[in-house]
Amino acid sequence: MLSAVQFLRSVGKDEIIDLTGKEVVVIGGGNVSMDAVRTAKRLGAKKVSILYRRRRNDMTALAAIDPDPAQYEVVEDRDSFDYIYSGEEMRLLPGRKYSKMKNRISRFQRDYGDRAEFVLLGPEDEPEILQFLDRWSSKKESDDALNRLDSEETGIREAIRFCREAEITIAGVRVNGILEAFSMGTECKETDMTVTHVEKADTELRGLYNYLEKEFLLHSYPETGLVNREDDMGLENLRRTKESMHPVRMEKKYTILERERN
C-alpha cells in the first residue's frame, strides 16, 4: 500500500518500481490517481484497476481518462465486485438462514471456551501478526494463479505500520495465548459502512473465521449499518463462501480498456 503522490515522486526521482506482470489497484478518481494509473502501466503492470467509491460520473478526472468515449471501453469486472452485507445481521446472525454460521461459532466456543480471547492489536504487535501470517501462508494451498499472497503481505506490513494514521482497526483472536486469527478494517461514516480489508484465521480451528467476523464487528463497529467484505478475486472457493453469507447487494466495479487504434 503506497500513496499515489509518494509513488509518483519515487518514479520522478528515478527510483523505478518494477511492476512487470503485477496487478495494481489505484484508489481515487482525481488527476493524481490517473497519473498513477498511466505510470503503473508504463512500469509494466499487467492490469491496473481504478477503485472509486462514488459514481463514475462524479470522477473529477473523467475528462482526462475518457476524452473520447469511442476511444475507451468500460466493462464490468465481476471478479472485483464487492460483497455488501447488513451490519446488524452480521453482528446478530438472526433467523434460520444464518444457522450454519451460528453452529460453527457455537462449536468453536464449545471446543475452546475460555482459552480463546478477542484482542485489539496495533503496530507494536507487528511481529506477532507476521509470525501468524507466516504460519497461515505455509498451510495455504491457493488457487490464485497470480500468486497475490506475496503482494498482500507487503500491503499488510504497511497497513500495520500506519494503522493509526490511516484509522485502520486491527483485531485478532488468541487461543492458548497464541494469535490464531486477525482482521483489519476501516469505517466510512459518510456511507455508514465498514470495510474488512484483511481477514485470516487458522482453518484447522473450526468456526474460528465466523467467530472472528462476529466479534470484530461487535467490538469494533457495533452500530455501523453496512459491511463491505471486498471482492472474491475470481477464486471459486472464496466466491461460494461470500455468497453463502447472504450479501444485501453487490458493489459493481468496472475496468476501463483503451480500444486498439487502427
HELIX and SHEET records of a PDB file:
HELIX    1   1 ALA A    4  GLY A   12  1                                   9    
HELIX    2   2 ASN A   31  ARG A   42  1                                  12    
HELIX    3   3 ARG A   56  ASP A   58  5                                   3    
HELIX    4   4 LEU A   62  ILE A   65  1                                   4    
HELIX    5   5 PRO A   69  GLN A   71  5                                   3    
HELIX    6   6 ARG A   78  SER A   80  5                                   3    
HELIX    7   7 GLY A   87  LEU A   92  1                                   6    
HELIX    8   8 ARG A   96  TYR A   98  5                                   3    
HELIX    9   9 SER A   99  TYR A  112  1                                  14    
HELIX   10  10 GLY A  113  ARG A  115  5                                   3    
HELIX   11  11 PRO A  123  ASP A  125  5                                   3    
HELIX   12  12 GLU A  126  LYS A  139  1                                  14    
HELIX   13  13 LEU A  149  ARG A  161  1                                  13    
HELIX   14  14 LEU A  208  SER A  220  1                                  13    
HELIX   15  15 GLU A  236  GLU A  243  1                                   8    
SHEET    1   A 2 GLU A  23  ILE A  27  0                                        
SHEET    2   A 2 LYS A  47  LEU A  51  1                                        
SHEET    1   B 2 TYR A  72  GLU A  76  0                                        
SHEET    2   B 2 TYR A 254  GLU A 258 -1                                        
SHEET    1   C 7 ALA A 116  LEU A 121  0                                        
SHEET    2   C 7 THR A 169  VAL A 175 -1                                        
SHEET    3   C 7 ILE A 178  CYS A 188 -1                                        
SHEET    4   C 7 MET A 193  ALA A 201 -1                                        
SHEET    5   C 7 LEU A 226  ASN A 228  1                                        
SHEET    6   C 7 ASP A  82  SER A  86 -1                                        
SHEET    7   C 7 ARG A 249  GLU A 251 -1                                        
END                                                                             
